[in-house]
Amino acid sequence: MYQPMRRALSVLVVGGLLCAPAALLTGCFGGDDAKADNTSTASGVSALLAGNTTEDKIDAISPYLDATNKYNHIIVTFDFAISPTLEKMRSGERQTSISLPHFSDLKKDLEEARANPKSAGVFQDIDAEADAVLAILKDLAPLADKMESYYSSKGYLADDYAAAAQMTAQYLPLYDKFEPAYDKFDAVVTARFKEVRLAQLEDMRKEGRTNAANFLELSIKTRDLADMLDNENIDKAAAEAKIAEINELAAKLPDVPALASYKPNLNRFIGTFRSYVAGTEDANEVIDDFNSVVRSSQNLDLGDLDKKK
């Protein structure tokens, strides 16, 4: 089953970016050298976020990011089992075991996010799309739990798949409604997350935190490069221009222990990406190397980047 690229690309960096105090926020904001290129975008973000501090936006979006990260991780990691289950359901093939997405966990996480006073009403489009997903999960989640219980207890041996046929007939139309609703929700969360990151970038520039800003901008541009995998035909010139920007920012980073493996992993990702564009590498390898880059910065305290020696 095709999964949107954003589901496969790690956003574990969110934990450091969005949950840390403002003084420690992680990311890839541009320093003074990149200011001219991003002024208009950052100004637009400031207008969009007017009326709330960046910290307010962070608190509001974090529960939604946690929910999508968790669900997407399961979907991508266990696609090898989830997709065949769905295909067999559609074909009418009898199964002795099934693997379904963790709908109940997603339902619980979204309900908690909607009940969180720090989230409610801040991103109204996210709230609306979350409600649309929850309206489907109200029926889909308990049905999926019932199906998994039925198969794990081998209920099909007792009724010759009678209940299986009935539950599958209910499951498929609900699933077909869920997928586009969730994809829309996931896309909105991703878009708003990018806006929050740009707002953080603007804050860092105003504070004069050049190295932290460079790292956050580097992270954003590296993700932009990875996102090109969603294009059927990647613009090689555009990709190389982005790589040049990434390398320029990476060269400005100070040497700190928390980034010991970051630059080697970044170089490996760039090499794998180039191999993919050349037709000699699989997209999954590019995704794996990108996620390694993200993980290699998880222990970074951005406050260390601008400490005076």
N, C-alpha and C positions, 0 to 999 in steps of 0.2 A: 504494500500500500504506500502511495506517495505521501510523504510527510513534508509540510512546508519547511524550508531550510531553517527558519528561526527556531523550530522545535528541536532540531538536531544540534544547533550551536549553543554552547554553554553560556549561560549568563550567571554563573556562580559568582562572578565579580560583584553582582548586586549585593551580596552579603557585606562586602567591605565598603561598597559605595554608599549604600542606602541605610545601613544600620549603624554606621559609625558616627561619632560626633562630627559636627561640621568641620572642625579643625583637622580631622583625620581622614576625611573622605578620600576614597580611592577613585582613580579613573584616568582619563586621558585628556585633560584640558590643555589647550595650547597656551604657550607662554607669550611674551611680548612679540616675538617674531611672527606668530600666527594671528596676531590680534586684528590686523587689517583685513585678512581673508574672512574672518568670522564675525566681524562687528555687526553687520546687518542681520545675520541669522540670530546672534545672541540678543540683539535688541528686540527682534520679533518675539523671541521666547520670553523676554522680560515682560513684554506687553501681555502675552498670553497668560503668564503666571501672576499678573498683577493682582494684588489683594491677598496673596498668601506668600509666606516666606518659602524659600527653597526647602527648609526643614519640614514645613507643613506638607509640602508636596511629597517629600520623601516618606513621611509617616503615612500619608494617604495611599501611596502606590505600593509600598512594601508588602502588605498582605496579599495583594493581587499578584505581584511578582512571585511571591513564595508559592502561591497556588498553581500558577502556570508552569513555573520551573519544575515543581514536583510532578505534575501530571505529564508534562512533556518528556521529562526524564524517563518515566515509566513507559510511555508510548514508544519512544525511540529505542530504549534498551531492550524491550521485549516484543518489538515488532515481528521478530522471527516466529513468535508463537501467536501473537494477536491477529496478524493478517491472515494466516492460514485458517484460523478459527472462523473468521468472518467469511472467507471465500467458501468454506465448506457449508456454512449456514445458507449462503445464497444459492449454492448448487443443490442443496437438499441432502448432502451426504451425511450419513450418520456418524457421530463422533463418540468416542469413549472418554474424552476429556476436552476441556475448553480453556482458553485464556482470553480474558476480557480486560479492557481498560479499567483503571481503579476509579469508577464513577462515584462511589460512595465517599471516597476520600476527597475527591474534587468538590462534591456537593458540600461536605462538611467545611472545607477550607473557604469556599465561596460564601457560605452562610456566615461564617465567622468574620470574613472581610466586610460583608454588607452590614453586619451588626457592630463593627468597630467604629466608634464615634470619630476617630481620627481619619477614617476613609470616607464616610458617608458624605456625599454632596460635593466633594472636592473635584473629582473627575466625573462629571455627570454622564459622559458617554461611556466610561468604563462601568459605572453603576448600572446603566441601562442594558448594556450587553451582558453583564453578569446576571442580571435578572432574567434575561432571555434564555441563558444557558440553564439557570436554576429551574425555570419553568419546565424544561424538558427533563432535567435530572430528577425532578420530583417523581416521575414515573419510571425513568430509565434506570436509576441507581438501585432501587429495591428489586426491580426485575432482574438486573444483572446479578445481584447477590443471590436471588432465588435460583437462577440458572446455575451458578457456580456450585451452590449447595446440592442441587439436583445431580449434577455430574460427578461431584466428589463423592457423593454417597451411592453412586451408580444406580440412581433411580430408574434409569432406562431399562435395567434388567427386570424391574418389577412391572413396568407398564408398556414395554416394547416401544419406547420412544414417543408415547402419546403426548405426555407433558412437554417433551422436547419440541415437538412440532408446534404445539400451541404457544409456547414461550418464544420460539424463534419467530413466529408470525407476528408477535407483539414487538419483539426486539428490533427487527430490521427497520421498520418505518421510524421508530424512535431514534435509532442510531443515525439514520439518514437525515433526520432533522437536527440532531445534535452536532454532527460534524461541521456543517457550515456555520452554525450558531457559535460553536466554540472557536472556529478559525477566525471569525470576525472579532470575537472578544479578545483572543490572543493577539491579533494584529493591532487592536486599539491599545492594549496594554503595552505592547512593544513600542508603538509610536510615542505614547506619553512618557515612557521611560527614557527615550532618547531626548525628549524635550527637557526632562528633569536634569539629565546629564549636562545638557547645554546650559541650563540655568546654574548648575554647580560650577561649570567652566567660567561663566561670567563672574560668579562670586569669587572664585580663586584669582582671577585676573585683578579684580578690584582690591584684593588683599595683598597683591604682589607676590603670590606664592608661585614663582616661575617654574620650578622643577616639578612640583605637584601638578601644575597646570599642563606642563609638557607631557607628563605621564598619562593624564586623563585624556588629552587629545590623541595621544598615541593609541590608547585603548579604543577610542571611538573609530579612528581611521583603520585600525586592524580589523575591527568588526565590520566596517564598511567593505573592506576587501573580501572578507569571508562571505558577506551577503551577496557578492557578485555570483556566487555559486547558484543562486536562484535564477540567473539568466541563462537561457538556452544557449546563446552565443555570447561569450564574454568578450568585451572590447579590450583587446590586448593593450592598446595604447593607454586607455583609461586605467587599466590595472597596473601598468608599469608606472604611471604617474602617481598613483596611490602608493605604490611600494616605495617610490622615491621620497614621498612625504613621510612615510613610516620610518625609513632609514634615517632621515634627517632628524626626526624627533628622538629616535632611539639613541643616536650619537650624543645627544645632549643630556641623557640621564646620568646622574651621579652613580658611582659604584657603592652600593649598599648590600649587605649580606642577604637581605630578603629578596633581592633580584638576581642572585647568583646564577640561577638557571633560566631567567627570563629571556635574556638576549639570545642565548643559544636556541631556546625553544622558538623564539620569534623568527630567527633565521631559518630554522627547519620548516616552519609553517610557510614562509615565503617561498622556499625552494619547492616544497610539495605543491603549493598553489601554482607555481610556474609549470611544474611538470603536468599538472592537471590541464592547464590551458594548452599545453603542447600535445595533449592526448596520450600521455604515458603514465598517468596516475589516476587512481580511483577517487571519486569525491569523498568517500568515507575516510580515506587517509587524510585528506585535507581537513575534514571536520575534526578528526582525532587530534591532529597537530594543533589546530586552533584551540581546542579545549585544553590542550597541554599548556599553551601560552597563558590562558586564563588562570588555570590552577597554579601556575608557577608564580603568580603575583598575589596569591591569597593571603600571605602572611605579611604583606607590605603595610607599614604604617606610613601614610603619606607625609606625616609630620616629620619623618626622618629625612625626607628629600630636600627640605629647605632649612635644615638645622645649620647654624653657623659653626664652623670648626674652629 
